[in-house]
Every structure is written in C-alpha cells, then in structure tokens.
Amino acid sequence: MTQQKIPVDLILKQLSEDADKAQERAQKASDVLLGALDTTIAATPYDVVFEVDRVKLKHYRPLPTIDRTLSNSLPDVFGEEVKLETPLLVVYALINRETMLDLQPGRSVVQSLLKRGIDVYMLDWGYPTRKDRYLTIDDHVNSYMDDMVDFILERHNLSKINLMGICMGGTFCVIYSALHSNKIKNLITTVTPTNFDTDQGLLHIWMKNIDADRMVDTYGNMPGDLMNFGFLLLNPARLMIDKYVGFSEHMDDKAFVENFIRMEKWIFDSPDVPGETFRQFLKDCYRDNLLIDSKMEVGGKRVNLKKITMPLLNFYGKYDHLVPPAACELLTSRVASKDTEDVCLDTGHIGIYVSSKCQKEFAPKIAEWLKKRDRQDRGASKKRISKTRKAKTAAVPRKKPGNGSRSPKKKTQK
C-alpha cells in the first residue's frame, strides 16, 4: 500500500501568501483608521424655523439646481423636476434621532425627497430633561405636533399638509390624524406599530411584561442608554458580535469604515423618553392594545381610526424584528379611508431607510404617491383663512404640558 505524502511545501507556500496578504491588509487598515475619515451625519442644509421648548422644526433647503443634461442622464436619482404644492412634515420616534433619514450622502431619504420636489419639514424632539418627565402622549401630539402643523399651515397659507411618521413617530401621526383630520391631506406611516397583539417580535413579548409603573417611578424619564441596551439584547449575536466581526473584516475599506462609524454615531445618540409618555405607551398600546380597536384616549378624546379618511400609504419591513409585519398591516383595514396602500419591503427596521436597494424603492414611491394626489386637489388647499386660525389660537390658551402647572411654553419663530 502506497503511503500518501503530505504536501508540506504547498502548505507552507499558502501560509506564506496568507501572511503577506494579512500584513498588507493590516497596514492598509492602519492607514484607514489613523487617517482622516468623513463620518459626518445629517449634512443636508436646513433652517430651524420654529421652536417650542426643546422641540424644533427643521425646514430643509431646496437642493441646488443641477444641469438639465446631467439630470436627464440620471433619472433614477433626480426624478421628475416637479415641485409639490403641499409640504411634508416628517415625525420621527422619541427613541433615537431623526438623523437616520439623512445618514450619509447618497443614502439620504431627505435628499431623495428633496430631489423629487418634496418640500420637507422635520420635527426634532431634542433631548428631554428631568422637567419633561410628566409630558404625556397628549402633550406630544396635541401640543407640540399641533403647534408645528399650525406653523406650517400659516407659513404656506394652506388648510392641510402631508404627514409622515417613523416607528413610534408614526403611531403619533396616526393619533394626530384621527384627532385632527381636518389638517392632514395625506398620511404616510413607515414601520409604524398600531397593532400590539402579536408575539412575532421578542420586543412585544418583553414590553407586555414590563412593570411600567416601577420603571417610570424609579427612573423618571426612561434612559436612552438603557433602552438601547435592551434593543441590542433582542438579537445579541447579530447586533453585538457579528457586527464587529464584520467590521474587523473590512477595516481596510475606507468607505465601509466611514459608513460603519456613521451608523454607530446614530445608534448611540439616544435621547431619554419622557416618563409619563413611556408609561402610557406601554399600558395603552403594548399591554391593552387600545389603538387598533379605536379605544385609546388622548387628551380626553377617543382616538377613532374611522376619523382617518385621508389617503394612507403604509410601509413596513418583512424582516423587521422590532416592528414585525403583524404590528403594521392591520392599520389600512381599520381606517375609513378608501384610498389605502400597504407596501412590504424585503428588509428590516432600519434597512428601509439606509439600504441601497430600499433607497431605490422607498423615497421614489413616496414622491410618486404624493404627486399623484397633489394634482387631484391642487386648488382646494388655498381656501384657508389665516385670520380665523389666529383669532382662535389667541382666544383659546394652549394647554400646558404635563400636569398643567408649568409656566407657558417658550415659542420661537425664525
């Protein structure tokens, strides 16, 4: 029997080549990590045009006019050169920051909307402090959001605006649209939980069993870092191990490193959540599932989803581990609007906004959907009489945030 020989020379040659590649890659990674990196997020220019307490209203500046020859050669990027008459207000969640929608050039939802003629406003919730612990959902929806909507209506002399909500911000937009349907022309919800009676996601199981009273009474405001850690524990292998293994394998790729750091900056920029808002959201939504059945009360009024009669576009992610499809897909069947559409994208919670594939589907769909409805009722939005709203605002004092014992809110118009 012939004895097989071990090809030692081939093995040593391969080891030598691998060592040379590893050394070359390590040197390149060192140059990348020690060199200048562009990790700026939220770089699209904007103006803060209105402020109430910690809450700001951003208005994004129109993008510079581009050469028509260039725009014709890039139709998928720049879209139609048609400006919508009705502006769009985007409301992000209280958790994390709205900068997710403008994370980096080339993958910015804000820029994509601007390039397609959308006049974009963004609500920036800011960073709650101890004095904000008693703010409720009512304060956020019927006070802060309503102030921002009224400002935009006054500024553009319109009777209605378009409204778009992200995650928990989308839930707030659903509540607002039910309570103030006369001010909203079109409603867009993205990864928005409205049906909490599901066990598809681990988050829903946890939240139903959390002692909200004990947590809020202990912490006051819910710490952003604590919530962030909880989100990481939902899938620790992928979110805390695989992610950094992937980073170590691509440290020699400057573009990858820059994008990785941008995402990390966003993830760990986590404002606290006002305690009473957290308490009510857990009890009314996660525990009792009142919203989808039109039984939730905000500001002493029932949130009746049948009051949502405006067109509704509802996005959600097929692989979303935070807000699974079952938490989103019932909404369109519970509202009274006859113009509704569900869009399920093959991605997760954040991928809708940052993945290159979804970038080609998400913003273009929104722009096309809004433009179609903007043309249908173009003249009707000019009928609003601004003096009537001003007189009403002056005659009816704004409700104070929280328990009503605080001093008047500070409003700044710019």
N, C-alpha and C positions, 0 to 999 in steps of 0.2 A: 504493500500500500504506500502510495507516494504522499509524503508529508507536505502540507501546504505551507508556503513560506509567507511570513508577514512582510508586506511591502514597507519596510521601515523608511526607506528613502523617500517614498511618496508621502508618507505621513509627516515626516519632518519638513518636507518642502511645503506642504499645505499649512503646517503650523507656522512656518516662517512667513509665508504670504499673508496669513491671517494676522500675525503680529505686526507686520508692516502696515496693513490696512488699518488696524486698530490704532497704531501710533499716529498715522496720518489723520485719522478721524478725530482722535483726541486733541491733536494740535489745532485742527480746524474748529472743533468745539470750543477750545480755549480762546481762540481768536474771536469767535462769535460772542461768547459770554463776557469777555473782557472788553469788547469793542462797543461802539455806540449802537444803541438799539432804539428804534422808534416804537414805543409802546403807548402812545397817546390814544386815549379813547374819547368818544364824544367830541370829535373835532369839527363837525359841521357848524358853521356860524349861526348864532341865534341871538335874539334880544329878550331879556326878561321884561315883559311889558306890563305885568300886574303881579302884585304880591299881597297875600293875606297871611299874617303871622309867619310861620315857617314855610308856607306853601307858595310856590312861584309858578307863573305861567310863562313858558318859553314860546317864542314865535320864531321859527326858522326862516332865515333869509332866503330869498329865491336864489337858485344856483346861477352862476354867471352864464350869459348867453353863449352858446357854443356855435362854432362854424357849421352852417347848414350842410355842407358837404360831408363833414365828419359825422354829424348826427344821422344823415341818411345812410352812412356806411355802418352805423351801429344801432339799428332799430331795436334790438332786444334790450339794449342798455338804456337808451334815452326815451323810447316810446314815442307817443304822439305829442306834438307840441300844442296841446290844448289845455288851457288853464281852467280848473273847476271854479265855478262861481261860489260854491259853498265850502267854507273851510272845514278842516278835520281836526277835532280835538282828540288827542291820544291820552288815555289814562292808564298808567302802569300800576302794578300792585304796590302795597305798602312794604312788601318784603323785597329786598334788593333794590336796584335803581333802574330808572328809565334809560340809562346809558346803554343798556343792552341793545336798544333799537338803533344805536349809532356807534357800534363797537369798533369798526375799522373801515377805512375807505375800501370801496369795492364790495363790502358786505354790510352795508348800512341800509336798514329799512327806511330810515328817514330820508337819506339821499335818493333812494329808489322812488319814493313817493314824490319828492320834490321834482325829480327829473320827469315825472309823468304828469306834472301840472297840478299837484295837490298842494294846497296852502295848509301847512302843518303847524299846529299848536301842540305843545306837550305840557302836561301837568307834572310838576316836580314836587313831590311830597316833602322833600327836605329830610331833616333829622329830628325826630321827636325828642323832647327833653322831659324832665320829671313833671313839669307843669302840664304836659299833654296826656298824662295817664288817664284822665277822666273823659277824654274825647271818645265819642261813640261813632257807630256807623252813620247815624243821623247827622252828626257834625261833619263827617267827611263828604257825605252825599248831598244833603240838603243845605249845607252851608258852604264849604269850600268849593265843591264841584259846581254848585249852582252859581256862586259868585263868578267863577271862571267862565261859565257858559254865558252868563248875562253880560260880562265884559266883552266877549267876542261878538255877541249879538249887537251890542251897542256900537262897537268899533266898525262893524261891517254893515250896519243898518239892515240886519236880516231878522227874520222871525224864527228861523231854525238853523241848526248846524248839523254836521255829521259827527258821530261819536264812535270812538273805537277803544275797546278795553282789552287789557292784557292780564290774564290769570285773575287774581283777586280784584284787580282793577276792572276787569270785565264784569265780575259779579256786581261791583259798584255801579257800573254802567247799565246793567240790566235793571237794577233797583231804580236808578235815576230815570231811565227811560219809561219805566212803569209809573213813576210818580210825577214826571214832568214830560209827558209825551208830546205836549204842545211845542216843545223847544227842540226836539230831535227829528231830523229829516230822515237819516239813515243810521242804522246801528250795526256795528261790526264787533263781534266777540271772537277772541282768539285764546285758545287753551283756557277757557273760562269755566270754572266749576259752578254748576247750578243744581245738579242732582247729586246729593251726597250719600244716597242709599246704595253704595256699591262697595264691594270688598276687592275690587280689581287691583287697587294700589295699596301698598303697605301703609302709606300715609293716612289713608281713610280709616284703616283699622286702628292705628295709633290714636288719631285725633278723637275718635269716638270714645276712647277710654281714658283720655287725659282729664285730670281734675283741674278744669279751667279756673275755678274759684281759688283753689290753693295756689296755683301758679301766679295768677294776677295779684292776689293778696300778698304774695311773697316778693315778687319782683317789681310790681308796679307796671311799668312798660315791659313787654317781653323782649329780652336782649336779642339783638340780631345775631350775635355770635352763637348763642345757644341754639337758635332756630337753624342756623347754618350747619352746625354740628349734627343736628337731628336729620337734616336733609342728606348729609353725607352718609349717615348710618343706614339710610334706606337701601343703599347699594354700595357697601364699603369696598368690595373687591374692585368694582369698576371705577368708583369715584375717588378712592384713596390709594389704590395700588396700581391698577392698570394705567391710570392717567400719568403717573410719574414714571412708570416703566417706559411708556410711550415717549415721554419727554427725554429720558436718558438715551433712547434710541435715535432721536432726531436733534440732539443738541448741536450738531454741526450744520443744521439748516437754519439760517438766519430768519427767514420768513416764518418758519414754524415756531421758533423761539419767541419771536415778537407777538405772534397771534396767541401763543400759549400764555404769555405774561398778561396780555390784554384781558383774556378770559379770567385769569386768576385775580386781577385787579377788580374786575366786576364782581366775581363771586364773593370776595371777602370785603366788599363795600356794602355792609348790611346794616341799614338803619334799624333801630328798635321799632316795635309796633305798639302804639298806644294800648294800654292795658284793657280798658273797657271795650275797645273795638275787638281786640283778640277774644275777650270773654264772650261777647255776643256772637261773633263769627263761629266760634266753636259750638256754642249751645244751640243757636238758631239754625245753623247750616249743617255742620258735621254731625251733631248729635240728634237733632229733631227734624232735619231736612225740610224746613218750612218753606224755603224759597220756591222750589219747583212746584209745590202744591198751592202757591199763592196764599200762604198763611202767615208769612213773615210780616212783622210790623216794624216800621222805621219811622221815627218821628211821630208816633201816634197814628200813622196811616198804614193800612194794609197794602202790601206790595202785590198788586193783582197783575199777573203776567198778561192777562187779557187786555190790559191797557196798552200793551206794546203792539201798535198797529202799523208802525213804520216798517219799511223793508229791513230784513235782518240777514246778515251774512255771518255764518258761524264756522270758524276754523277750529280744528283740533288735531292732535298728533296720534297716529296709530300706535306708536310705541312710547307714549308719554307715561312715565312711572309716577309722576306727581298728580297729574290730572288726566286719568285714563279716559278713553272714549265714552265709557258709560256715564261719566260725570258731566259730559258736554252734550251728547247727541239728543237728549230729550227736549232741550230748550225750544227748538223750532216747532215742535208739536204742541207746546203749551201756550204759545203766544197767539194773539188774534190776527196777526199779520198774514196776509195771503201771498206775500212776496218774501219767501224764506229760502235759504240755501245752506246746506251743510257741505263743508269741504274737509275731507280727512286726508292729511298728508302723511307720507311714509317716513315719519321722523319722530323725535322725542320732544320734550318740553321746550328745550332751548333751540333745538335744531331748526324749528320753524323760522327763526329769526337770523340764524348765523350760517347755516349750511349752504354751500354753493348751489346745490340742487334746488332747495326751497327758495333761495333768492330769486330764481328764475320763475317761480310759480306764485309766491306769496304776494309781494307788492304789485306785480302786474295784474293779478286777479283783482285786488282791491281797487286799483285805479280804473280798470275796465268796468267793474261793477258800479263804482260811484259815478263815472262819467255817463253811463247809460241812464242812470236815474237823475243825474243832474240836468240832462237835456229835457227830461219829461216834464219838469215843472219849473222851468227857468224863471218865468216871470212872477210866479206867485210869492216868492220869498221876499219881495220888495214891499209888501203891504204893511209891514210892521210900523207902528207909530212910536218912536222912541220916547216922546214926552209922557205917554201913558205909563210906560215901564218906570221912568224916572220918578214920576209922581207916586206910583205905587210903592217903590223902594223907599222913598222918603217918608211915606205915611206909615209903613209897617216896619218897626225896628227889627233888625236882624237878630235872630235867636242866638244867644251866647253859646259857645262851645261848652261841652261837658255838662256840669250841673247848673249852668246859668248864673253862677255867682261871680264870674270873672269880669274883668273890665272889657270894654268894646275891643273887637279885633282891629288890629292895625292893617289898613289897606293902603297900598302904594301903587299908583298908576304911573307908567312910564311911556 
